[in-house]
Amino acid sequence: MAKAAIVARDEQGLGGRLKQFPARTKGFFSDVRNEMRKVTFPSRKEVQATTTVVIITVFLFALYFWIIDLGIGNVVTWVLNRGAR
């Protein structure tokens, strides 16, 4: 009974974890290999299409925020000029 408790405690301790390290590492890399087999990479045409969409979207948002910033700047300038009178 006492030996079973010592063995169980040893498996949970540093020694037990060190003994399990090679098997756990092998299992991890096996899982990584299996998951990489499931990965599908986009074609060149798909990458070009999504890149074009991203670039156009960035420019549209830049234009939108530039217009909003210009409007807020004009309102702040107008309010400050009205307060100076």
C-alpha positions as a printed Julia matrix, in Angstrom:
85×3 Matrix{Float64}:
   0.0    0.0     0.0
   2.76   2.42    0.91
   4.7    1.48   -2.23
   1.68   2.28   -4.41
   1.42   5.74   -2.85
   5.12   6.37   -3.46
   4.89   5.23   -7.09
   1.79   7.36   -7.72
   3.46  10.39   -6.14
   6.64   9.79   -8.16
   4.67   9.66  -11.45
   3.17  13.05  -10.68
   6.48  14.54   -9.57
   9.44  15.74  -11.57
  10.82  12.25  -12.15
   7.56  10.98  -13.58
   7.18  13.96  -15.85
  10.75  13.55  -17.1
  10.06   9.9   -17.9
   6.93  10.86  -19.86
   8.64  13.7   -21.76
   9.85  11.71  -24.82
   6.47  10.03  -25.3
   4.58  13.29  -24.84
   6.9   15.1   -27.25
   6.49  12.37  -29.87
   2.7   12.55  -29.43
   2.76  16.32  -29.8
   4.72  16.22  -33.06
   2.5   13.44  -34.35
  -0.55  15.61  -33.66
   1.1   18.58  -35.38
   1.86  16.46  -38.46
  -1.75  15.22  -38.6
  -3.14  18.75  -38.31
  -0.78  20.06  -41.0
  -2.13  17.4   -43.38
  -5.59  18.95  -42.95
  -4.39  22.47  -43.87
  -5.34  23.76  -47.29
  -3.37  26.62  -48.74
  -5.0   29.22  -51.0
  -4.14  29.42  -54.67
  -2.27  32.38  -56.13
  -5.52  33.68  -57.65
  -7.28  33.6   -54.25
  -4.39  35.41  -52.59
  -4.41  38.12  -55.25
  -8.16  38.56  -54.94
  -8.15  38.89  -51.15
  -5.12  41.2   -51.27
  -6.94  43.46  -53.71
 -10.0   43.55  -51.46
  -7.84  44.42  -48.44
  -6.02  47.23  -50.25
  -9.25  48.75  -51.57
 -10.85  48.52  -48.12
  -7.85  50.22  -46.49
  -8.05  53.11  -48.94
 -11.8   53.48  -48.44
 -11.42  53.57  -44.66
  -8.54  56.05  -45.0
 -10.73  58.32  -47.14
 -13.63  57.99  -44.69
 -11.51  58.82  -41.65
  -9.82  61.71  -43.5
 -13.24  63.23  -44.26
 -14.42  62.72  -40.66
 -11.17  64.21  -39.3
 -11.49  67.19  -41.64
 -15.08  67.77  -40.5
 -14.26  67.5   -36.78
 -11.24  69.78  -37.24
 -13.4   72.41  -38.95
 -16.04  72.21  -36.2
 -13.41  72.58  -33.46
 -11.83  75.54  -35.27
 -15.23  77.18  -35.7
 -16.09  76.68  -31.99
 -12.73  78.09  -30.87
 -13.1   81.1   -33.19
 -16.63  81.78  -31.9
 -15.34  81.61  -28.31
 -12.56  84.11  -29.04
 -15.0   86.85  -30.1
